[in-house]
Amino acid sequence: MSDEPSYRDVQSAVRVEKFRIWFAWVSGGFIMLGIALACQDIAVVSVITQVLLVVLGVLSTIAAVTMSNRLNRRAAEARRRVLGDDM
C-alpha cells in the first residue's frame, strides 16, 4: 500500500473543506447583516459600519474563492497522479 491518499480520499476531503469554507462565508454574511441591521438607526456609526462590512464582505469572498480554487487544483493534481494524465 502506498502512503499517498487515493483520489477518492482527496475528493472527499476537498468536498468537506469547500463546504466548511462556504458555510463559514454564509455564516459570516448573516452575522454582518445582523450587525448592519443593529446599527442602522445610528447615523454616523451606520455608515461607517456598512462601509467596513462591505469591504470585509468583498475580502472574505475573495478569500473563499481563492481557497476553493486551490482545493480544486489539488484535486486535479491528485486526479492526474492517479490516472497518469499528462496535462
PESULHU-V760152 format. One line per field, one symbol per residue. psi: psi as a letter, one per 20 degrees, with the letter a starting at -180 (. if undefined). Layout:
psi->???
//
This chain:
psi->pqiqqrhggggggggghhggghghggghghghgggghhjhiofghggggggghgghggghgggggggghhhghghhghghggikqn.
//
